[in-house]
């Protein structure tokens, strides 16, 4: 059965190739500008990845007007303001973001202020507050998880209120995404695992959420298959470019999927856990994904049943209920394998969440914007029961 209405839109050009981050002038020529400001972080810079891109740009005759490297683990409002101020002062015509989700979100949010001015929170919070395209933004991801290089979402931390604020607008979509598996080679096993589980969560939730479409389903299913086939190998052997590249593509596909059908209660819980207890987003999603699948079970079991064989489970002769439970079991087994490798925790108590904080997480989940897209109504008392199971 098809949905009564859906919309598919993706204006970001995506290019893939090993080593392409050092030479993509042909793709930049389409954007028609020659002055770029770099947004990254100290770790990426210390690894030499920022220099690799900058050297490629300058050798191609592109002017790099400056660099902002002070992006924290979670982008926050003051960081965005500082980045925007430096970029504007430098005379940049566009931005190049090199890093993971926090770096990319910082660049997206800073691009709003660079292009339009004003106050980030007061003028642009929420959805669809922009009225025209922003300056060109090129994104080179160094993790394979957020898919932010092809999404119309930026998440910025408000430390005063301990919440992660989403900004959603089609004009936040980057102009160009450069996927280079060599840029992810230095990612340690724990980050390889948690970021890929973030992408898996994007895909599973995009597949079952209320705004699903045949387009988002196709990208989501492809993501699930690529991650289940490659996450263990990439975590075990970080030099495997084939596995690295597969996860990078999977993350990108998941970004396209959830940018259209959105995410649900797993992300709502993860946002709350991250905002209140500062748990890294990918880790929170990995822990909470099977519990969110259980929360939505009755509403989505037919779709979960279709995911089970893609996750490598044998479902011949099983009922839809039993096949769907196999999908949840497959996620738990994958988490268990990664945990045995020392790459992933399994419980909220292992990442600094206090048991007496669970009710606050449940209430924050209900208030999170993702609750509007979840296939089952998000009720605090019922979410709390699943959080206790995850604890």
HUHUMO-V423488 format. One record per residue. N is the residue number from 1. RES is the residue in three letters. SS is DSSP state (@ for helix, = for strand, . for the rest). Layout:
n=N res=RES ss=SS
n=N res=RES ss=SS
This chain:
n=1 res=UNK ss=.
n=2 res=UNK ss=.
n=3 res=UNK ss=.
n=4 res=UNK ss=.
n=5 res=UNK ss=.
n=6 res=UNK ss=.
n=7 res=UNK ss=.
n=8 res=UNK ss=.
n=9 res=UNK ss=.
n=10 res=UNK ss=.
n=11 res=UNK ss=.
n=12 res=UNK ss=.
n=13 res=UNK ss==
n=14 res=UNK ss==
n=15 res=UNK ss==
n=16 res=UNK ss==
n=17 res=UNK ss=.
n=18 res=UNK ss=.
n=19 res=UNK ss=.
n=20 res=UNK ss=@
n=21 res=UNK ss=@
n=22 res=UNK ss=@
n=23 res=UNK ss=.
n=24 res=UNK ss=.
n=25 res=UNK ss=@
n=26 res=UNK ss=@
n=27 res=UNK ss=@
n=28 res=UNK ss=@
n=29 res=UNK ss=@
n=30 res=UNK ss=@
n=31 res=UNK ss=@
n=32 res=UNK ss=.
n=33 res=UNK ss=.
n=34 res=UNK ss=.
n=35 res=UNK ss==
n=36 res=UNK ss==
n=37 res=UNK ss==
n=38 res=UNK ss==
n=39 res=UNK ss==
n=40 res=UNK ss=.
n=41 res=UNK ss==
n=42 res=UNK ss=@
n=43 res=UNK ss=@
n=44 res=UNK ss=@
n=45 res=UNK ss=@
n=46 res=UNK ss=@
n=47 res=UNK ss=.
n=48 res=UNK ss=.
n=49 res=UNK ss=@
n=50 res=UNK ss=@
n=51 res=UNK ss=@
n=52 res=UNK ss=@
n=53 res=UNK ss=@
n=54 res=UNK ss=@
n=55 res=UNK ss=@
n=56 res=UNK ss=@
n=57 res=UNK ss=@
n=58 res=UNK ss=@
n=59 res=UNK ss=@
n=60 res=UNK ss=.
n=61 res=UNK ss=.
n=62 res=UNK ss=.
n=63 res=UNK ss==
n=64 res=UNK ss==
n=65 res=UNK ss==
n=66 res=UNK ss==
n=67 res=UNK ss==
n=68 res=UNK ss==
n=69 res=UNK ss=.
n=70 res=UNK ss==
n=71 res=UNK ss=.
n=72 res=UNK ss=.
n=73 res=UNK ss=.
n=74 res=UNK ss=.
n=75 res=UNK ss=.
n=76 res=UNK ss==
n=77 res=UNK ss=@
n=78 res=UNK ss=@
n=79 res=UNK ss=@
n=80 res=UNK ss=@
n=81 res=UNK ss=@
n=82 res=UNK ss=@
n=83 res=UNK ss=@
n=84 res=UNK ss=@
n=85 res=UNK ss=@
n=86 res=UNK ss=@
n=87 res=UNK ss=@
n=88 res=UNK ss=@
n=89 res=UNK ss=@
n=90 res=UNK ss=@
n=91 res=UNK ss=.
n=92 res=UNK ss=.
n=93 res=UNK ss=.
n=94 res=UNK ss==
n=95 res=UNK ss==
n=96 res=UNK ss==
n=97 res=UNK ss==
n=98 res=UNK ss==
n=99 res=UNK ss==
n=100 res=UNK ss=.
n=101 res=UNK ss=@
n=102 res=UNK ss=@
n=103 res=UNK ss=@
n=104 res=UNK ss=@
n=105 res=UNK ss=@
n=106 res=UNK ss=@
n=107 res=UNK ss=@
n=108 res=UNK ss=@
n=109 res=UNK ss=@
n=110 res=UNK ss=@
n=111 res=UNK ss=@
n=112 res=UNK ss=@
n=113 res=UNK ss=@
n=114 res=UNK ss=@
n=115 res=UNK ss=@
n=116 res=UNK ss=@
n=117 res=UNK ss=.
n=118 res=UNK ss=.
n=119 res=UNK ss=.
n=120 res=UNK ss=@
n=121 res=UNK ss=@
n=122 res=UNK ss=@
n=123 res=UNK ss=@
n=124 res=UNK ss=@
n=125 res=UNK ss=.
n=126 res=UNK ss==
n=127 res=UNK ss==
n=128 res=UNK ss=.
n=129 res=UNK ss=.
n=130 res=UNK ss=.
n=131 res=UNK ss=.
n=132 res=UNK ss=.
n=133 res=UNK ss=.
n=134 res=UNK ss=.
n=135 res=UNK ss=.
n=136 res=UNK ss==
n=137 res=UNK ss==
n=138 res=UNK ss==
n=139 res=UNK ss==
n=140 res=UNK ss==
n=141 res=UNK ss==
n=142 res=UNK ss=.
n=143 res=UNK ss=.
n=144 res=UNK ss=.
n=145 res=UNK ss=.
n=146 res=UNK ss=.
n=147 res=UNK ss=.
n=148 res=UNK ss=@
n=149 res=UNK ss=@
n=150 res=UNK ss=@
n=151 res=UNK ss=.
n=152 res=UNK ss=.
n=153 res=UNK ss==
n=154 res=UNK ss==
n=155 res=UNK ss==
n=156 res=UNK ss==
n=157 res=UNK ss==
n=158 res=UNK ss==
n=159 res=UNK ss=.
n=160 res=UNK ss=.
n=161 res=UNK ss=.
n=162 res=UNK ss=.
n=163 res=UNK ss==
n=164 res=UNK ss==
n=165 res=UNK ss==
n=166 res=UNK ss==
n=167 res=UNK ss==
n=168 res=UNK ss==
n=169 res=UNK ss=.
n=170 res=UNK ss=@
n=171 res=UNK ss=@
n=172 res=UNK ss=@
n=173 res=UNK ss=.
n=174 res=UNK ss=.
n=175 res=UNK ss=.
n=176 res=UNK ss==
n=177 res=UNK ss==
n=178 res=UNK ss==
n=179 res=UNK ss==
n=180 res=UNK ss=.
n=181 res=UNK ss=@
n=182 res=UNK ss=@
n=183 res=UNK ss=@
n=184 res=UNK ss=@
n=185 res=UNK ss=.
n=186 res=UNK ss=.
n=187 res=UNK ss=.
n=188 res=UNK ss=.
n=189 res=UNK ss=@
n=190 res=UNK ss=@
n=191 res=UNK ss=@
n=192 res=UNK ss=@
n=193 res=UNK ss=@
n=194 res=UNK ss=@
n=195 res=UNK ss=@
n=196 res=UNK ss=@
n=197 res=UNK ss=@
n=198 res=UNK ss=@
n=199 res=UNK ss=@
n=200 res=UNK ss=@
n=201 res=UNK ss=@
n=202 res=UNK ss=@
n=203 res=UNK ss=@
n=204 res=UNK ss=@
n=205 res=UNK ss=@
n=206 res=UNK ss=@
n=207 res=UNK ss=@
n=208 res=UNK ss=@
n=209 res=UNK ss=.
n=210 res=UNK ss=.
n=211 res=UNK ss=.
n=212 res=UNK ss=.
n=213 res=UNK ss=.
n=214 res=UNK ss=@
n=215 res=UNK ss=@
n=216 res=UNK ss=@
n=217 res=UNK ss=@
n=218 res=UNK ss=@
n=219 res=UNK ss=@
n=220 res=UNK ss=@
n=221 res=UNK ss=@
n=222 res=UNK ss=@
n=223 res=UNK ss=@
n=224 res=UNK ss=@
n=225 res=UNK ss=@
n=226 res=UNK ss=@
n=227 res=UNK ss=@
n=228 res=UNK ss=@
n=229 res=UNK ss=@
n=230 res=UNK ss=@
n=231 res=UNK ss=@
n=232 res=UNK ss=@
n=233 res=UNK ss=@
n=234 res=UNK ss=@
n=235 res=UNK ss=@
n=236 res=UNK ss=@
n=237 res=UNK ss=.
n=238 res=UNK ss=.
n=239 res=UNK ss=.
n=240 res=UNK ss=.
n=241 res=UNK ss=@
n=242 res=UNK ss=@
n=243 res=UNK ss=@
n=244 res=UNK ss=@
n=245 res=UNK ss=@
n=246 res=UNK ss=@
n=247 res=UNK ss=@
n=248 res=UNK ss=@
n=249 res=UNK ss=@
n=250 res=UNK ss=@
n=251 res=UNK ss=@
n=252 res=UNK ss=@
n=253 res=UNK ss=@
n=254 res=UNK ss=@
n=255 res=UNK ss=@
n=256 res=UNK ss=@
n=257 res=UNK ss=@
n=258 res=UNK ss=@
n=259 res=UNK ss=@
n=260 res=UNK ss=@
n=261 res=UNK ss=@
n=262 res=UNK ss=.
n=263 res=UNK ss=.
n=264 res=UNK ss=.
n=265 res=UNK ss=@
n=266 res=UNK ss=@
n=267 res=UNK ss=@
n=268 res=UNK ss=@
n=269 res=UNK ss=@
n=270 res=UNK ss=@
n=271 res=UNK ss=@
n=272 res=UNK ss=@
n=273 res=UNK ss=@
n=274 res=UNK ss=@
n=275 res=UNK ss=@
n=276 res=UNK ss=@
n=277 res=UNK ss=@
n=278 res=UNK ss=.
n=279 res=UNK ss=.
n=280 res=UNK ss=.
n=281 res=UNK ss=@
n=282 res=UNK ss=@
n=283 res=UNK ss=@
n=284 res=UNK ss=@
n=285 res=UNK ss=@
n=286 res=UNK ss=@
n=287 res=UNK ss=@
n=288 res=UNK ss=@
n=289 res=UNK ss=@
n=290 res=UNK ss=@
n=291 res=UNK ss=@
n=292 res=UNK ss=@
n=293 res=UNK ss=@
n=294 res=UNK ss=@
n=295 res=UNK ss=@
n=296 res=UNK ss=.
n=297 res=UNK ss=@
n=298 res=UNK ss=@
n=299 res=UNK ss=@
n=300 res=UNK ss=@
n=301 res=UNK ss=@
n=302 res=UNK ss=@
n=303 res=UNK ss=@
n=304 res=UNK ss=@
n=305 res=UNK ss=@
n=306 res=UNK ss=@
n=307 res=UNK ss=@
n=308 res=UNK ss=@
n=309 res=UNK ss=@
n=310 res=UNK ss=@
n=311 res=UNK ss=.
n=312 res=UNK ss=.
n=313 res=UNK ss=.
n=314 res=UNK ss=.
n=315 res=UNK ss=.
n=316 res=UNK ss=.
n=317 res=UNK ss=.
n=318 res=UNK ss=.
n=319 res=UNK ss=.
n=320 res=UNK ss=@
n=321 res=UNK ss=@
n=322 res=UNK ss=@
n=323 res=UNK ss=@
n=324 res=UNK ss=@
n=325 res=UNK ss=@
n=326 res=UNK ss=@
n=327 res=UNK ss=@
n=328 res=UNK ss=@
n=329 res=UNK ss=@
n=330 res=UNK ss=@
n=331 res=UNK ss=@
n=332 res=UNK ss=@
n=333 res=UNK ss=@
n=334 res=UNK ss=@
n=335 res=UNK ss=@
n=336 res=UNK ss=@
n=337 res=UNK ss=@
n=338 res=UNK ss=@
n=339 res=UNK ss=@
n=340 res=UNK ss=@
n=341 res=UNK ss=.
n=342 res=UNK ss=.
n=343 res=UNK ss=.
n=344 res=UNK ss=.
n=345 res=UNK ss=.
n=346 res=UNK ss=.
n=347 res=UNK ss=.
n=348 res=UNK ss=@
n=349 res=UNK ss=@
n=350 res=UNK ss=@
n=351 res=UNK ss=@
n=352 res=UNK ss=.
n=353 res=UNK ss=.
n=354 res=UNK ss=.
n=355 res=UNK ss=@
n=356 res=UNK ss=@
n=357 res=UNK ss=@
n=358 res=UNK ss=@
n=359 res=UNK ss=@
n=360 res=UNK ss=@
n=361 res=UNK ss=@
n=362 res=UNK ss=@
n=363 res=UNK ss=@
n=364 res=UNK ss=@
n=365 res=UNK ss=@
n=366 res=UNK ss=@
n=367 res=UNK ss=@
n=368 res=UNK ss=.
n=369 res=UNK ss=@
n=370 res=UNK ss=@
n=371 res=UNK ss=@
n=372 res=UNK ss=@
n=373 res=UNK ss=.
n=374 res=UNK ss=.
n=375 res=UNK ss=.
n=376 res=UNK ss=.
n=377 res=UNK ss=.
n=378 res=UNK ss=.
n=379 res=UNK ss=.
n=380 res=UNK ss=@
n=381 res=UNK ss=@
n=382 res=UNK ss=@
n=383 res=UNK ss=@
n=384 res=UNK ss=@
n=385 res=UNK ss=@
n=386 res=UNK ss=@
n=387 res=UNK ss=@
n=388 res=UNK ss=@
n=389 res=UNK ss=@
n=390 res=UNK ss=@
n=391 res=UNK ss=.
